[in-house]
Amino acid sequence: MRFTKLLATLLAATCAGLAHAATHNVTAVGNTYSPKNLQIVVGDTVNWSWGGFHNVTSGIGGAPDGIFTSGSPVFGGSLSITFDQAFIDANPVPGNIYNYFCDTHVSFGMEGLIRVNMPPQGPTPYGCGINPAGSLALGSGALKIGTTPVFQVTNPLGSMAPGSLCFLAISAGSAPGFPCGIPLPGFGMSAPGAAGELLLNISPGILLPTLGPVLWSGAPANINVVIPSSPPILGLQVFLQGAMYNVGTAHLGLTNALQGKIGNL
């Protein structure tokens, strides 16, 4: 019975995935792709076809970026690309926008783009067990553009006094050694002097301004993260880590970290 239920669950998940995947057709009309600009969902397939002397090459303005190509221009040809998560991860571009052109007719404006919409991914915790699990978590919302998810910083060990200050740092990169980080003596949450683990890349230009402080009363402290309605950040991978500062003892403790990707669905 358990095997039957498990099989049914797996089949339902597979069928749901297939039902949501769509196929989009782009044709060449004269020296123009039709449709020229196309929005799809991750997992969808785009089929290009043409009868004239054309091709499809990814890039902008005649400069290929090496992501995909149908080869040299030919009379009558086709190309099919499935924009699944594996393809996107292997070929990341800002905003999940894949530009393309025809080598022969790019000077006539024969260009197009594919925007791949995607749901948020994660956030999921990471670290190597030095910082306490559950000290940073997503309280509500999602990593979705145009929304404000709430992240919660807390001390599950009870080693920080109420009235401590909570902070949240966000970075576009992880510390070296991911999923582990950099051990830092004295930055553990368990007690003053205990080791902590820095799990973010804090290089200039990678680390965003720190959010907080928010007072910790003994219950998880809520920190709002405003994600702008900016298409270029679609698909951006982000890394988050919190910290608590005990004002009375000048003790700073680091939380576990979270990672995820910003979506728009």
Helices and strands as residue ranges (DSSP letters): H 2-20, E 23-29, E 32-34, E 37-41, E 45-54, E 57-60, E 63-69, E 74-82, H 85-90, G 94-96, E 97-101, G 106-108, E 111-117, E 121-126, E 136-140, E 150-153, E 165-171, E 182-184, E 196-198, E 211-215, E 221-224, G 231-233, E 237-246, E 251-261
